[in-house]
Amino acid sequence: MREKPFVIAIVGPTAVGKTALSIELAKTCNGEIINGDSMQVYRGLSIGTAKIDFEEMEGVPHHLLDIKNPTDSFSVAEYQKMVRQKIEEITSRGHVPIIVGGTGLYIQSVLYDFRFSEEPKTDSTLSKELEQLSSEVLFERLTKLDPIAATEIHPNNVQRVMRAIERVVLSGKRKDQIEQNQGHEKVFPHHIIGLSIDRALLYERINKRVDIMLEKGLLREVTGLYNQNIRQVQSIQAIGYKEIYDYLEGHLTFEEAIDNLKQNSRRYAKRQLTYFRNKMDIHWYNPFTDTERIMKEINEILQEIH
């Protein structure tokens, strides 16, 4: 009898076809799907995050969708704890846990030995000093102190920028220095399916996905959040929300906002691919030509470990 649960993960850039494959695979191997997207945890953010709907699930159990309010914060450490618990629960039922999503760090934190130290105690003098600064000055300061951390935080997310500054000032270490010895050893035996297609086709699919989101009511969804006076929180920094917020606040025309949305989505897809290729041991497939091969290989792996 094996000591640890076996986990399957399906990763890849936005719009590459992860959802469709995950349903087919789950139905084939008696799997349950765990959300691997940092923004699909939020209620009310459905169209813009391309969240799967009830009919699309085709009876396959899904976990960690719609578990947070849009004003809540959500950390990778919290995600790690929740998903590892779900993996144990799903395995105890005799089912196969399948993590599906595009947030690389979140998925990596579950499968590998990421350890999150407690946040350093806040220095009241430092906190008061930072609270007096504008978002632009704060972000400039973070960029000088910890340029890598600055690339992972939106400049307008003032609270996260302040916490990142406090971490490096009080600990004396940049984020990459804290994490450099983590994330290499496997916590669970696993097989990571990476999906990749020709870049031109991927960009075409991304642009088409945005058009479909608009047809489904993306503007209405984002306007609803905006009218609730939801501002400066983690959830609305998601691509698809921040661009339309810029339109609603009069900074851009609607056409400019949608152009930005498509461009930011394409850039994000490129960053996702770079992350996955550099950070994890992934088996790459084409979702449109390799489906039978994927099913065959996964079934063989599962037969070997049982």
N, C-alpha and C positions, 0 to 999 in steps of 0.2 A: 504494500500500500504506500502510495507516494506521500511525502511529508507535507508538501505545499501545493496549493491550487495551481493549475495550469491556466494561463491567461492568454487570450488572443487579443490583439489590438489591430485596428484598421486606421491607418493615418494617411495623410496626404493633403494637398492644397484645397482651398475652397473650390467647390463646384466640380470636383474631379469624379464624383460618383460614389462616395463612401457610403451614403445612406442606403442606396439600392443594393449594393453588395452586402452590407451588414445584415439586411433583412433576409436575403437569400441564404447567407451563411448560417445565421441563427436558426432558421427553419431546418436546415440540413443537419446541424450538429446539436440540436436541443440547447441553443444558447439564449442568454439574456444579455441585453445591451446596456452598457453604462455610458452615459454622455461624457465625451472627452472634449467638449467645447466650453471655454470659460464663460461665454456670454449666454449660452442656452440654459444656464441655471436660473435666469431671471424671468419672473412672471411678466407678461406684457411685452416682452421682446421676442416675438415669434417670427414675424415675416422677415424682418431685417437680419435675423440670425439663421434663417433657413431651417427653423426647427421642424422636426418631423411632426405630422399631425396624426390623430388617432387612426384614421383609415389607412394611412401609409404604414403604420406599425404592423398591420396584418396579424394581430394577435400576439406578436412578440413582446415580452415584458421589457420596458425601458425604465432606467433609473437615473436620478439626479437631473431631471428636467423640471423647471418651474418650482424650484425649492427656495428661491430668494425673492424678496421684494426689490423693485428697481433702485430703491434708496439704500439697500444693504451693501456692505462691502463683502468681498469674497476673496480669500487668499489661496495660494497654491498649497500651503500647509493644511488648511481646512479641507481642501479637495482631496489631498493625499489620504487623510485620515478617513474620510467618508467612503472613498472608493475602495480602500483596502478592506474596510468592514463589509462593503457590498460584495467584494470578491469572495470573502469567506462565506457569506450568507448564500450566495448563488451556488457555490461549490457544494455546500452542505445539502442543497436540494438535488444534487446530482446533475446540475446543469453547468454549462460552460460560460464563464464570464467573458464578454467581448466588449472591450473599450473602443469607442468609435468617435473620432473627432480630429480637429486640426490644431489644438493648442498643445504644441510640443512639450513645453516645460511641465505642464500639468500631467501629461501621460508619462513622461520620463520620471517624474517624482514618485509615481506609484510603482513603476516597474523596477526602479533602481534605488540605491541606498541614499536618497536625499534625506538629510537631517536638518531640521529647521530650528535654529537656536532661538531662544526667547528674544523678543525685541528689547534693546537696551532701555534702561529706565530713562525717561525724559528728563533732561536738565531744564528746570523752569526758566532760567535766565536765557538759555538758547532758544527755547520755545517762544518766549516773549519777543525775542529779537527777530525770529523768523516770521512771526505773525504780523510784524510791521512792514514786511517787504511785499512788493507786488509779485504776481505770478511770474512775470517776465524775469525779474531779478532773482527770484528763488530758483527758477529753472536754469538760469545762467550759472548760479552758484553750484547747483548740483552737477552741471555739465563739467565744471572745472574740478570738482571733488571726486566725482565718480562718473566718467563719461559713458561707461557701459550701462550702468543703471539708468542713466538719463535716456538712453535709446528705448527703454522698456516702459517708460511712463509718459503719458500725455502731458504736455506743458501746463494744461489747464486743471489737471488733477492736483490741486494745491496740497491736499492732505497727504497724498502719497509722496509728492516731491519733498514735503517737509520731513516725513518719516525717513526718507532715504538720506536726506542731509544729516538728520540726527544720528542715523545708524553709522555713517562713515565718520562723523565727528567724534561720537562717543566711543566707538569701538576701535577707531584708528585703522579700519580695514574697509576696502571697497567690497562691493557685493561679490565680484568674481573671486576675490581672495578668500572670502568666507566659504564659497561654494566649490573652490577648486579641487578639493579632495573628496568631493561627493559625486554621486551619480554614476559610478562605474561598475559597482557590484550589483548583480541581479538580486532582487528581493523575491520575485516569483519566477519560476520557469515560464517562458512565454515564446510566442511567435508573433512577430510584428509584420503585418501586411502593409506595404506601402504602395499607394496608387499614384501613377504618374502617366501623363500623356503628352503628346506634342504641345509645345508651349503656345503656338498659334491657336490650336484647337482649344486649349485650356482658356486662353484669354477670350476667345469667342464665346465659350460657355459661360464665363464670368459675366460678360456684357449682357448676354441673353438672360442670365439669372436675375440681374438687376432689373431688366425690363419686366420680367415676370413678377418680381416683388412689387413693382409699382402698380401693375395690374391687380395684384391681390390686395392692395391698400396700404402700402408702406407709408405713404405720406400721412394717412389717417392714423396709423399706429403711432408714428413719431409725434404727430401733433397732439395726440392724447396724452403722451408723457410730458410734452412741453407745457400743455395747459394745466397739468398737475403741479406746475412750478418745480419740476425735478431738474436740478441744476448741479453742476460740479460734483457729480458722483461717478463711481466706477462704471456703471452700466451704460451710460450714454456716451462713453468714450468709444464704444464699439463702432466699427465701420458700418455705415448705413444710418446711424443715428446722429453722430457728430456733424456729418455733412448737411443733413436736413435741418439740424438745429441752426447751422450757419445761415441757411435760407430763411428759416422762421424768424431769426433775429435781424434779418435785413442785410447781412454781410455779403450774400451771394444771390444771384438770380436762381430760379429753380433749375434752369438748364445747366448753369455752372455747378450747382450742388450735385446734380446727377453725374456730370462729367467727372467731378472730383471723386464721387462714390465709386464709379467704375475704375478710375485710375488707382485709387487707394486699395481697392479689392485686388487688382492685378499685382500691385506692389506687395501686398500682404501675401499673396500666393507665392511669389518669388521668395520672400523671407521664410515662409513655411517650408518650402522645399530645401532651402539652404540649411535650416535648423535640423530637419529630419535626417538629411544626408550626413551631417557632421556630428550628431549627438547620439544616435542610437544604431543598433545593429538591425537593419531592416531588410526584408526580402521584397524586392520591387516587382510590381506587376502592372500590366495595362488592364484597366477594369473592363474594357470592351472586347478584348481578345483572349484574356487569360482566365475567365471566370471558371471554366471547367477545371483548369489546372489548379486553381486556388482551392476549389472544393476537394479535389482529389488529394492534394498535399495535406490539407488540414485533417481530412478524415484519416489519412495514414498516420499522422502525428498523434491524433487522439487514440487510435487503436493501439499504438505502441505504448502509450503511457497508462492505459487502463489494464 
